[in-house]
């Protein structure tokens, strides 16, 4: 019996949401449009640029030792590229209006698996500036390794390029999330109102909630009855015409 009542409630909820589909669609469109406007005009886009450095290691007849040496050097060079000395030189040479700590937050250094390559990536609000910083970072890093470390100087494989496509915000993705949020939010609002509404709408509802048999009901007024009759007649005529 409880399972039956639960199924009936779920069906009720389903039909309720179907009846309110216009409100759900409207909310989804409005929130989606607001999200799109914010992405387009409010959020500042960010761009990235990347450069690659190739790491040499002293020749060794043992390939395993050579690989281990390269891996060790790669980790050292990753620390160098984001170190205070290198970043301060980059800030000074480009006359950046920021501290080296702030610049460090915008830099990513990765080593693709099974390679001797370091990939330096810089994020900036200006795509041209992002490329400039990336190139300068690669040059300063290579120069520092050559001067301060007793290792063969790495070489710059790839120069940074100006990337005109922003990496953030993702306008399409954010707009889709906005549409979904609007639809889900409106569904939640409708369901909250539904569950908080304790008004008894018909005899069947009263019997279910109070577990009592209804002995009678107040008859409808003549005007209400006539309106229902007129509606049913119009509906019948339309069905005959079709």
Secondary structure by P-SEA (a helix, b strand, c coil): caaaaaaaaaaaaaaaaaaaaaaaaaaaaaaaaaaaaaacccbbbbbbbbbbbbbbccccccaaaaaaaaaaaaaaaaaaaacaaaaaaaaaaacccccaaaaaaabbbbbcccccbbbbbbbcccaaaaaaaaaaaaaaaaaaaacccccccccccccbbbbccccccaaaaaaaaaaaaaaaaaaaaaaaaaaaccccccaaaaaaaacccccbbbbbcaaaaaaaaaaaaaaaaaaaac
